[in-house]
């Protein structure tokens, strides 16, 4: 509502009637940043992934993708991760991993 406030004229009548006021500048709330990935966290996860490699279920999903069993791969990922959205994202990520390994191999 504060964002809609028009410039007041200080007059008693008219569309902009009322005391002259200044819109307050509010800091963004901390709750707005929930779920936002920080650079540090992203970096740490990347290093951990590099060191530890793929999880066993991820290797199995890659094997299914290589054998062109995309639907089965998504179903396995869903079973392990809980939601279909997460599963689709994971399968896309692993397809990128396969593509990069092909590029690195050639």
DSSP file (Angstrom, degrees, kcal/mol; ACC not computed):
  #  RESIDUE AA STRUCTURE BP1 BP2  ACC     N-H-->O    O-->H-N    N-H-->O    O-->H-N    TCO  KAPPA ALPHA  PHI   PSI    X-CA   Y-CA   Z-CA
    1    1 A X    >>        0   0    0      0, 0.0     3,-0.7     0, 0.0     4,-0.6   0.000 360.0 360.0 360.0 -35.7    0.0    0.0    0.0
    2    2 A X  G >4  +     0   0    0      1,-0.2     3,-0.6     2,-0.2    22,-0.0   0.812 360.0  58.7 -65.1 -29.8    2.9    2.4    0.8
    3    3 A X  G 34 S+     0   0    0      1,-0.2    -1,-0.2    20,-0.1    20,-0.1   0.786 102.3  53.6 -70.5 -27.2    4.2    1.9   -2.8
    4    4 A X  G <4 S+     0   0    0     -3,-0.7    -1,-0.2     2,-0.0    -2,-0.2   0.635  79.8 122.5 -81.2 -14.0    0.9    3.2   -4.3
    5    5 A X    <<  -     0   0    0     -3,-0.6     2,-0.1    -4,-0.6    18,-0.1  -0.231  53.4-144.2 -58.8 130.5    1.0    6.4   -2.2
    6    6 A X        -     0   0    0      1,-0.1     2,-0.3    17,-0.0    -1,-0.1  -0.447  31.6 -83.1 -89.2 165.7    0.9    9.6   -4.4
    7    7 A X        -     0   0    0     -2,-0.1     2,-0.2    13,-0.1    -1,-0.1  -0.545  49.2-131.9 -67.9 126.9    2.7   12.8   -3.8
    8    8 A X        -     0   0    0     13,-0.4     9,-0.2    -2,-0.3    10,-0.1  -0.542  10.3-154.9 -83.0 148.5    0.5   14.9   -1.4
    9    9 A X        -     0   0    0      7,-2.8     8,-0.2    -2,-0.2    11,-0.1   0.653  32.4-124.1 -96.1 -18.6   -0.2   18.5   -2.1
   10   10 A X  S    S+     0   0    0      8,-1.0     2,-0.2     6,-0.6     7,-0.1   0.462  71.0 126.4  85.9  -0.6   -0.8   19.7    1.4
   11   11 A X        -     0   0    0      5,-0.3     7,-2.4     2,-0.1    -1,-0.3  -0.488  66.4-129.1 -89.2 162.6   -4.2   21.0    0.4
   12   12 A X  S    S+     0   0    0      5,-0.2     2,-0.2    -2,-0.2    -1,-0.1   0.836  88.1  36.7 -79.1 -33.6   -7.5   20.1    2.0
   13   13 A X  S    S+     0   0    0      4,-0.1     3,-0.2     3,-0.1    -2,-0.1  -0.692  82.6  58.8-117.5 168.1   -9.3   19.1   -1.2
   14   14 A X  S >  S-     0   0    0     -2,-0.2     3,-1.5     1,-0.2    -5,-0.1  -0.263  92.9 -62.2 104.6 170.6   -8.5   17.4   -4.4
   15   15 A X  T 3  S+     0   0    0      1,-0.3    -1,-0.2    -2,-0.1    -7,-0.0   0.780 134.0  43.1 -64.6 -27.0   -7.1   14.0   -5.5
   16   16 A X  T 3  S+     0   0    0     -3,-0.2    -7,-2.8    -8,-0.1    -6,-0.6  -0.058  84.9 147.5-108.5  32.9   -3.8   14.6   -3.6
   17   17 A X    <   +     0   0    0     -3,-1.5    -5,-0.2    -9,-0.2     2,-0.2  -0.213  30.4  57.7 -67.4 157.5   -5.2   16.1   -0.5
   18   18 A X  S    S-     0   0    0     -7,-2.4    -8,-1.0    -5,-0.1    -7,-0.1  -0.529  89.9 -28.9 118.4 177.5   -3.6   15.6    2.9
   19   19 A X        -     0   0    0     -2,-0.2     2,-0.4     1,-0.1    -9,-0.1  -0.330  67.8-103.9 -65.6 146.6   -0.3   16.1    4.7
   20   20 A X        +     0   0    0    -11,-0.1     2,-0.3   -10,-0.1    -1,-0.1  -0.609  52.4 177.7 -70.7 126.2    2.8   16.1    2.7
   21   21 A X        -     0   0    0     -2,-0.4     2,-0.4    -3,-0.1   -13,-0.4  -0.881  26.8-134.7-130.3 161.8    4.5   12.7    3.4
   22   22 A X        -     0   0    0     -2,-0.3     2,-0.1   -15,-0.1   -15,-0.0  -0.964  30.1-113.9-117.2 133.1    7.5   10.9    2.2
   23   23 A X        -     0   0    0     -2,-0.4     2,-0.2   -18,-0.1   -20,-0.1  -0.440  34.5-121.4 -65.9 133.4    7.4    7.2    1.2
   24   24 A X        -     0   0    0     -2,-0.1     2,-0.7     1,-0.1    -1,-0.1  -0.543  14.5-134.6 -77.6 139.7    9.4    5.1    3.7
   25   25 A X        -     0   0    0     -2,-0.2     2,-0.3     0, 0.0    -1,-0.1  -0.858  26.2-161.2 -94.7 114.9   12.2    3.0    2.2
   26   26 A X        -     0   0    0     -2,-0.7     2,-0.2     1,-0.0     3,-0.1  -0.755  17.3-119.6-101.1 144.0   11.9   -0.5    3.8
   27   27 A X        -     0   0    0     -2,-0.3     2,-0.1     1,-0.1     3,-0.1  -0.508  40.1 -99.5 -72.9 145.2   14.7   -3.0    3.9
   28   28 A X        -     0   0    0     -2,-0.2    -1,-0.1     1,-0.1     2,-0.1  -0.443  45.8-108.7 -65.2 141.0   13.9   -6.3    2.1
   29   29 A X    >   -     0   0    0      1,-0.1     3,-1.2    -2,-0.1     4,-0.4  -0.361  13.2-126.5 -72.7 150.1   12.8   -9.0    4.6
   30   30 A X  G >  S+     0   0    0      1,-0.3     3,-1.8     2,-0.2     4,-0.2   0.844 108.0  66.7 -62.0 -34.4   15.1  -11.9    5.4
   31   31 A X  G >  S+     0   0    0      1,-0.3     3,-1.0     2,-0.2    -1,-0.3   0.727  89.5  66.2 -62.5 -20.8   12.2  -14.3    4.6
   32   32 A X  G <  S+     0   0    0     -3,-1.2    -1,-0.3     1,-0.2    -2,-0.2   0.735  97.4  54.0 -71.5 -21.7   12.4  -13.1    1.0
   33   33 A X  G X  S+     0   0    0     -3,-1.8     3,-2.1    -4,-0.4    -1,-0.2   0.393  76.2 130.2 -95.2   4.5   15.8  -14.7    0.6
   34   34 A X  T <  S+     0   0    0     -3,-1.0     3,-0.1     1,-0.3    -3,-0.0  -0.358  76.9  16.3 -62.2 132.4   14.8  -18.2    1.8
   35   35 A X  T 3  S+     0   0    0      1,-0.3     2,-0.3    -2,-0.1    -1,-0.3   0.333  89.5 137.5  88.3  -7.7   16.0  -20.8   -0.6
   36   36 A X    <   -     0   0    0     -3,-2.1     2,-0.5     1,-0.1    -1,-0.3  -0.585  54.5-128.5 -74.7 129.8   18.4  -18.5   -2.3
   37   37 A X        -     0   0    0     -2,-0.3     2,-0.1    -3,-0.1    -1,-0.1  -0.684  20.2-143.6 -84.4 121.0   21.7  -20.3   -3.0
   38   38 A X     >  -     0   0    0     -2,-0.5     4,-2.4     1,-0.1     5,-0.2  -0.413  20.4-116.8 -79.7 160.5   24.7  -18.3   -1.7
   39   39 A X  H  > S+     0   0    0      1,-0.2     4,-2.4     2,-0.2     5,-0.2   0.887 115.3  52.2 -63.7 -38.9   28.0  -18.3   -3.7
   40   40 A X  H  > S+     0   0    0      2,-0.2     4,-2.6     1,-0.2    -1,-0.2   0.940 110.7  46.1 -63.5 -48.0   29.8  -20.0   -0.8
   41   41 A X  H  > S+     0   0    0      1,-0.2     4,-2.7     2,-0.2     5,-0.2   0.916 112.7  51.0 -61.1 -44.1   27.3  -22.9   -0.5
   42   42 A X  H  X S+     0   0    0     -4,-2.4     4,-2.0     1,-0.2    -1,-0.2   0.914 111.8  47.6 -59.0 -44.3   27.3  -23.4   -4.3
   43   43 A X  H  X S+     0   0    0     -4,-2.4     4,-2.2     2,-0.2    -2,-0.2   0.922 112.1  48.8 -63.3 -46.3   31.1  -23.5   -4.2
   44   44 A X  H  X S+     0   0    0     -4,-2.6     4,-2.6     1,-0.2    -2,-0.2   0.920 111.8  48.8 -62.2 -45.2   31.2  -26.0   -1.3
   45   45 A X  H  X S+     0   0    0     -4,-2.7     4,-2.5     1,-0.2    -1,-0.2   0.887 109.9  52.6 -61.8 -38.9   28.6  -28.3   -2.9
   46   46 A X  H  X S+     0   0    0     -4,-2.0     4,-2.1    -5,-0.2    -1,-0.2   0.914 110.9  46.5 -63.0 -43.5   30.6  -28.2   -6.2
   47   47 A X  H  X S+     0   0    0     -4,-2.2     4,-2.5     2,-0.2    -2,-0.2   0.922 112.5  49.7 -64.9 -45.0   33.8  -29.3   -4.4
   48   48 A X  H  X S+     0   0    0     -4,-2.6     4,-3.0     1,-0.2     5,-0.4   0.913 111.4  49.3 -60.3 -43.4   32.0  -32.1   -2.5
   49   49 A X  H  X S+     0   0    0     -4,-2.5     4,-1.9     1,-0.2    -1,-0.2   0.895 111.5  49.8 -62.1 -40.7   30.4  -33.4   -5.7
   50   50 A X  H  < S+     0   0    0     -4,-2.1    -2,-0.2    -5,-0.2    -1,-0.2   0.895 117.1  40.1 -65.5 -40.9   33.9  -33.3   -7.4
   51   51 A X  H  < S+     0   0    0     -4,-2.5    -2,-0.2     1,-0.1    -1,-0.2   0.930 123.5  35.7 -75.6 -47.0   35.6  -35.2   -4.5
   52   52 A X  H  < S-     0   0    0     -4,-3.0    -3,-0.2    -5,-0.2    -2,-0.2   0.718  93.5-156.9 -85.7 -21.0   32.9  -37.8   -3.7
   53   53 A X     <  -     0   0    0     -4,-1.9    -1,-0.2    -5,-0.4     2,-0.2  -0.377  43.1 -18.3  77.7-159.1   31.6  -38.4   -7.2
   54   54 A X        -     0   0    0      1,-0.1     2,-0.1    -4,-0.1    -4,-0.0  -0.523  65.0-115.3 -87.1 150.2   28.1  -39.7   -8.0
   55   55 A X     >  -     0   0    0     -2,-0.2     4,-2.1     1,-0.1     3,-0.3  -0.420  34.0-107.1 -73.9 157.3   25.8  -41.5   -5.6
   56   56 A X  H  > S+     0   0    0      1,-0.2     4,-1.9     2,-0.2     5,-0.1   0.886 121.4  50.6 -55.4 -40.8   25.0  -45.1   -6.4
   57   57 A X  H  > S+     0   0    0      1,-0.2     4,-2.3     2,-0.2    -1,-0.2   0.857 108.0  53.9 -67.4 -31.8   21.5  -44.3   -7.5
   58   58 A X  H  > S+     0   0    0     -3,-0.3     4,-2.4     2,-0.2    -1,-0.2   0.900 107.3  50.3 -67.1 -39.7   22.8  -41.5   -9.8
   59   59 A X  H  X S+     0   0    0     -4,-2.1     4,-2.1     2,-0.2    -2,-0.2   0.894 111.1  49.6 -63.1 -38.6   25.1  -44.1  -11.5
   60   60 A X  H  X S+     0   0    0     -4,-1.9     4,-2.2     2,-0.2    -2,-0.2   0.899 109.5  50.9 -66.9 -40.4   22.1  -46.4  -12.0
   61   61 A X  H  X S+     0   0    0     -4,-2.3     4,-2.5     2,-0.2    -2,-0.2   0.915 109.6  50.9 -62.2 -42.9   20.1  -43.5  -13.4
   62   62 A X  H  X S+     0   0    0     -4,-2.4     4,-2.5     1,-0.2    -2,-0.2   0.909 108.4  52.2 -60.7 -42.1   22.9  -42.7  -15.9
   63   63 A X  H  X S+     0   0    0     -4,-2.1     4,-1.4     1,-0.2    -1,-0.2   0.911 110.2  48.3 -60.2 -42.8   23.1  -46.4  -16.9
   64   64 A X  H  <>S+     0   0    0     -4,-2.2     5,-2.7     1,-0.2    -2,-0.2   0.896 111.0  50.6 -64.1 -40.4   19.3  -46.3  -17.6
   65   65 A X  H ><5S+     0   0    0     -4,-2.5     3,-1.7     1,-0.2    -2,-0.2   0.892 107.1  53.6 -65.3 -39.1   19.7  -43.1  -19.6
   66   66 A X  H 3<5S+     0   0    0     -4,-2.5    -1,-0.2     1,-0.3    -2,-0.2   0.835 108.1  50.4 -64.4 -31.0   22.5  -44.6  -21.7
   67   67 A X  T 3<5S-     0   0    0     -4,-1.4    -1,-0.3    -5,-0.2    -2,-0.2   0.173 120.3-114.0 -90.5  18.0   20.2  -47.6  -22.5
   68   68 A X  T < 5S+     0   0    0     -3,-1.7     2,-0.4     1,-0.2    -3,-0.2   0.854  74.0 136.2  51.0  44.9   17.5  -45.0  -23.5
   69   69 A X     >< +     0   0    0     -5,-2.7     4,-2.1     1,-0.2    -1,-0.2  -0.599  16.7 156.2-112.1  66.7   15.1  -45.9  -20.7
   70   70 A X  H  >  +     0   0    0     -2,-0.4     4,-2.4     1,-0.2     5,-0.2   0.881  69.2  50.4 -63.0 -42.2   14.3  -42.3  -19.8
   71   71 A X  H  > S+     0   0    0      1,-0.2     4,-2.3     2,-0.2    -1,-0.2   0.925 111.6  47.4 -65.6 -44.2   10.9  -43.0  -18.2
   72   72 A X  H  > S+     0   0    0      1,-0.2     4,-2.4     2,-0.2    -1,-0.2   0.882 110.6  53.8 -62.7 -38.7   12.4  -45.8  -15.9
   73   73 A X  H  X S+     0   0    0     -4,-2.1     4,-2.4     1,-0.2    -2,-0.2   0.915 109.4  47.4 -62.7 -43.8   15.2  -43.4  -15.0
   74   74 A X  H  X S+     0   0    0     -4,-2.4     4,-2.5     2,-0.2    -2,-0.2   0.892 111.1  51.8 -65.1 -39.1   12.8  -40.7  -13.9
   75   75 A X  H  X S+     0   0    0     -4,-2.3     4,-2.2     2,-0.2    -2,-0.2   0.911 110.7  47.4 -64.6 -42.0   10.8  -43.2  -11.9
   76   76 A X  H  X S+     0   0    0     -4,-2.4     4,-1.9     2,-0.2    -2,-0.2   0.928 112.6  49.3 -63.3 -44.8   13.9  -44.4  -10.1
   77   77 A X  H  X S+     0   0    0     -4,-2.4     4,-2.7     1,-0.2     5,-0.3   0.888 110.1  51.5 -62.2 -38.8   14.9  -40.8   -9.4
   78   78 A X  H  X S+     0   0    0     -4,-2.5     4,-2.7     1,-0.2    -1,-0.2   0.915 107.5  52.5 -64.4 -42.2   11.4  -40.0   -8.1
   79   79 A X  H  < S+     0   0    0     -4,-2.2    -1,-0.2     1,-0.2    -2,-0.2   0.892 117.1  39.0 -59.2 -40.1   11.6  -43.0   -5.7
   80   80 A X  H  < S+     0   0    0     -4,-1.9    -2,-0.2    -5,-0.1    -1,-0.2   0.840 124.6  35.8 -80.1 -34.6   14.9  -41.8   -4.3
   81   81 A X  H  < S-     0   0    0     -4,-2.7    -3,-0.2    -5,-0.2    -2,-0.2   0.672  96.9-128.9-101.1 -19.2   14.2  -38.0   -4.3
   82   82 A X  S  < S+     0   0    0     -4,-2.7     2,-0.3    -5,-0.3    -4,-0.1  -0.200  76.2  60.9 106.2 -45.4   10.5  -37.8   -3.3
   83   83 A X  S  > S-     0   0    0     -2,-0.2     4,-1.9    -6,-0.1    -2,-0.1  -0.889  72.1-130.9-123.8 155.1    9.0  -35.5   -5.9
   84   84 A X  H  > S+     0   0    0     -2,-0.3     4,-2.7     1,-0.2     5,-0.2   0.850 107.7  57.4 -69.1 -34.1    8.7  -35.8   -9.7
   85   85 A X  H  > S+     0   0    0      2,-0.2     4,-2.0     1,-0.2    -1,-0.2   0.930 109.0  44.8 -61.5 -46.3    9.9  -32.2  -10.1
   86   86 A X  H  > S+     0   0    0      1,-0.2     4,-2.4     2,-0.2    -1,-0.2   0.888 112.4  53.4 -63.9 -38.7   13.2  -33.0   -8.3
   87   87 A X  H  X S+     0   0    0     -4,-1.9     4,-2.6     2,-0.2    -2,-0.2   0.917 108.3  48.6 -62.7 -44.7   13.5  -36.2  -10.3
   88   88 A X  H  X S+     0   0    0     -4,-2.7     4,-2.3     1,-0.2    -1,-0.2   0.908 112.2  49.5 -62.9 -41.3   13.1  -34.4  -13.6
   89   89 A X  H  X S+     0   0    0     -4,-2.0     4,-2.3     1,-0.2    -1,-0.2   0.910 112.0  48.5 -63.2 -42.4   15.8  -31.8  -12.5
   90   90 A X  H  X S+     0   0    0     -4,-2.4     4,-2.5     2,-0.2    -2,-0.2   0.904 110.8  50.0 -65.3 -42.4   18.1  -34.6  -11.4
   91   91 A X  H  X S+     0   0    0     -4,-2.6     4,-2.1     2,-0.2    -1,-0.2   0.903 111.1  49.6 -63.8 -41.4   17.7  -36.6  -14.7
   92   92 A X  H  X S+     0   0    0     -4,-2.3     4,-1.9     2,-0.2    -2,-0.2   0.920 111.1  50.1 -61.4 -43.1   18.4  -33.4  -16.7
   93   93 A X  H  X S+     0   0    0     -4,-2.3     4,-1.8     1,-0.2    -2,-0.2   0.911 111.5  47.6 -61.3 -43.4   21.5  -32.8  -14.6
   94   94 A X  H  X S+     0   0    0     -4,-2.5     4,-2.2     1,-0.2    -1,-0.2   0.814 107.2  56.2 -70.9 -29.7   22.7  -36.3  -15.2
   95   95 A X  H  X S+     0   0    0     -4,-2.1     4,-2.3     2,-0.2    -1,-0.2   0.877 107.0  50.2 -66.5 -36.3   22.0  -36.0  -18.9
   96   96 A X  H  X S+     0   0    0     -4,-1.9     4,-2.5     2,-0.2    -2,-0.2   0.891 108.3  53.1 -65.6 -38.7   24.3  -33.0  -18.9
   97   97 A X  H  X S+     0   0    0     -4,-1.8     4,-2.3     2,-0.2    -2,-0.2   0.920 109.8  48.1 -60.6 -44.6   27.0  -35.1  -17.1
   98   98 A X  H  X S+     0   0    0     -4,-2.2     4,-2.0     1,-0.2    -2,-0.2   0.927 111.4  50.1 -60.8 -45.8   26.7  -37.8  -19.8
   99   99 A X  H  X S+     0   0    0     -4,-2.3     4,-2.2     1,-0.2    -2,-0.2   0.897 111.6  48.3 -62.0 -41.0   27.0  -35.1  -22.5
  100  100 A X  H  X S+     0   0    0     -4,-2.5     4,-2.7     1,-0.2    -1,-0.2   0.884 109.3  52.2 -67.9 -37.5   30.1  -33.6  -20.9
  101  101 A X  H  X S+     0   0    0     -4,-2.3     4,-1.8     2,-0.2    -1,-0.2   0.867 109.7  50.2 -66.7 -33.7   31.7  -37.0  -20.4
  102  102 A X  H  X S+     0   0    0     -4,-2.0     4,-1.5     2,-0.2    -2,-0.2   0.915 111.8  47.4 -66.1 -43.0   31.1  -37.7  -24.2
  103  103 A X  H  < S+     0   0    0     -4,-2.2    -2,-0.2     1,-0.2    -1,-0.2   0.900 113.2  48.1 -64.9 -40.1   32.7  -34.3  -25.0
  104  104 A X  H  < S+     0   0    0     -4,-2.7    -1,-0.2     1,-0.2    -2,-0.2   0.838 109.4  54.5 -68.6 -33.2   35.7  -35.0  -22.7
  105  105 A X  H  <        0   0    0     -4,-1.8    -1,-0.2     1,-0.2    -2,-0.2   0.816 360.0 360.0 -69.7 -31.7   36.1  -38.5  -24.2
  106  106 A X     <        0   0    0     -4,-1.5    -1,-0.2    -3,-0.1    -2,-0.2   0.450 360.0 360.0 -92.7 360.0   36.4  -37.2  -27.8
